[in-house]
């Protein structure tokens, strides 16, 4: 008894996941013949016109894949698998501690620079705390008037004026009673 070679009864689509039961009417589309033959055309992306209604459709053809083609498909799939696995492992790889510390330090330094700039702007506008109590520093130089110093001076003058008004009001009440 002689054994017949195994026949692949299904043809495969481009993405090689779903078998196609019938082929299109183009006889040259997707022809794969053994390695010894000169015909090894890849499927084309050209749009084919619909057959005329009076044309008889060709019977469905079955394309056999040789063992070399099957091995090539297996090799390509294994390569795709190993590439996807490597990308996945790199994606879930824990962060390097040095990189984390460097990023943290850089963020902390950036935050400190922003805080210092904000503090400098506040000091320029309002003056440093305690600096607006007097217009002359310890050495005797006149300090520039900041908004805080002006506000403090206005509050002091307002308090002094209010105190004067209250003393005059008390004197006036005393004069009315007398």
C-alpha positions in Angstrom: 0.0 0.0 0.0 1.3 3.4 -0.8 0.3 6.4 1.2 -0.9 9.5 -0.5 0.6 12.8 0.6 -1.4 14.9 3.0 -3.5 17.4 1.1 -4.4 20.8 2.6 -8.1 21.3 1.6 -8.3 24.9 2.8 -6.8 28.0 1.3 -5.7 30.8 3.7 -6.4 34.5 3.7 -3.7 37.2 3.9 -3.6 37.4 7.6 -3.4 33.6 7.8 -5.9 33.3 10.6 -9.1 32.5 8.8 -9.4 30.0 5.9 -11.2 31.1 2.8 -13.5 28.4 1.4 -13.6 29.8 -2.1 -11.2 31.8 -4.2 -12.0 34.8 -6.4 -12.4 34.4 -10.1 -8.9 35.6 -11.0 -6.9 32.4 -11.9 -3.5 34.1 -11.2 -4.4 35.5 -7.9 -2.5 34.1 -5.0 -0.9 31.2 -6.8 1.7 29.4 -4.8 3.5 26.5 -6.4 6.4 24.4 -5.1 9.9 25.9 -4.8 11.0 24.2 -8.0 8.5 26.1 -10.0 9.0 29.7 -11.2 5.4 30.9 -10.3 5.3 32.3 -6.7 3.1 35.4 -6.9 1.8 37.2 -3.9 -1.9 38.2 -3.7 -2.4 41.7 -5.2 -4.4 44.5 -3.7 -6.0 45.5 -7.0 -9.8 45.7 -7.0 -11.3 43.3 -9.5 -14.4 44.1 -11.5 -17.5 42.0 -10.7 -18.1 39.2 -13.2 -20.8 39.7 -15.8 -24.0 37.8 -14.9 -23.8 35.8 -18.1 -20.3 34.5 -17.3 -20.2 31.1 -15.6 -18.2 31.3 -12.3 -15.1 29.0 -12.2 -15.3 26.2 -9.7 -13.5 26.9 -6.4 -9.8 26.0 -6.5 -7.8 24.6 -3.6 -4.2 25.8 -3.2 -1.7 23.4 -1.6 1.0 24.8 0.6 4.3 23.0 0.4 6.2 22.0 3.5 8.7 24.8 2.8 5.8 27.4 2.8 4.4 26.0 6.0 7.8 26.1 7.7 8.3 29.7 6.5 4.9 30.7 8.0 5.8 28.9 11.2 9.1 30.8 11.4 7.5 34.2 10.7 4.9 33.5 13.4 7.6 32.5 15.9 9.6 35.6 15.1 6.4 37.8 15.7 5.8 35.9 18.9 9.3 36.5 20.2 9.2 40.2 19.3 5.8 40.7 21.0 7.1 38.8 24.1 10.2 40.9 24.3 8.2 44.2 24.0 5.8 42.9 26.7 8.6 42.1 29.1 10.2 45.5 28.5 6.9 47.2 29.2 6.4 45.4 32.5 10.1 45.6 33.5 10.5 47.4 36.9 12.0 50.8 36.7 15.6 51.3 37.4 16.1 52.8 40.8 18.7 55.2 39.6 16.3 56.5 36.9 13.5 57.0 39.5 15.8 58.9 41.9 17.1 61.0 39.0 13.6 61.9 37.9 12.6 62.7 41.5 15.6 64.9 42.0 15.0 66.7 38.8 11.4 67.3 39.8 12.4 68.4 43.3 15.0 70.8 41.9 12.4 72.2 39.4 9.9 72.7 42.2 12.5 74.5 44.4 13.4 76.9 41.5 9.8 77.8 41.1 9.3 78.4 44.8 12.4 80.6 45.0 11.2 82.6 42.0 7.8 83.1 43.6 9.4 84.1 46.9 11.6 86.6 45.1 8.6 88.1 43.4 6.8 88.3 46.7 9.8 89.9 48.4 10.1 92.4 45.6 6.4 93.3 45.8 5.7 93.2 49.6 9.2 93.3 51.0 10.7 90.7 53.3 8.9 90.1 56.5 9.9 92.8 59.0 11.6 94.9 56.4 8.7 97.3 56.0 8.7 98.4 59.7 11.2 101.1 59.0 12.4 102.9 55.9 16.0 102.8 57.0 18.1 99.6 57.3 20.6 98.9 60.1 23.5 100.6 58.4 21.5 103.7 57.8 20.7 103.4 54.1 17.2 104.2 53.0 15.3 101.1 51.8 13.2 101.2 48.7 9.5 101.5 49.5 7.7 98.2 48.8 4.0 97.7 48.6 4.1 96.1 52.0 5.9 99.1 53.5 3.5 101.5 52.0 0.5 99.5 53.3 2.1 99.3 56.7 2.7 103.1 56.7 -0.9 103.8 55.6 -2.3 101.4 58.4 -0.1 103.2 61.0 -1.3 106.6 59.8 -4.9 105.4 59.8 -4.6 104.1 63.3 -3.0 107.4 64.5 -5.8 109.4 62.8 -8.5 107.2 64.4 -6.9 107.6 67.8 -6.9 111.4 67.4 -10.5 111.4 66.3 -11.5 109.3 69.4 -9.6 111.7 71.7 -11.3 114.7 70.1 -14.6 113.1 70.3 -14.1 112.4 74.1 -13.1 116.0 74.6 -16.2 117.2 72.8 -18.5 115.0 74.9 -16.8 116.3 78.0 -17.4 119.9 76.9 -21.1 119.2 76.2 -21.6 117.8 79.7 -19.9 120.7 81.3 
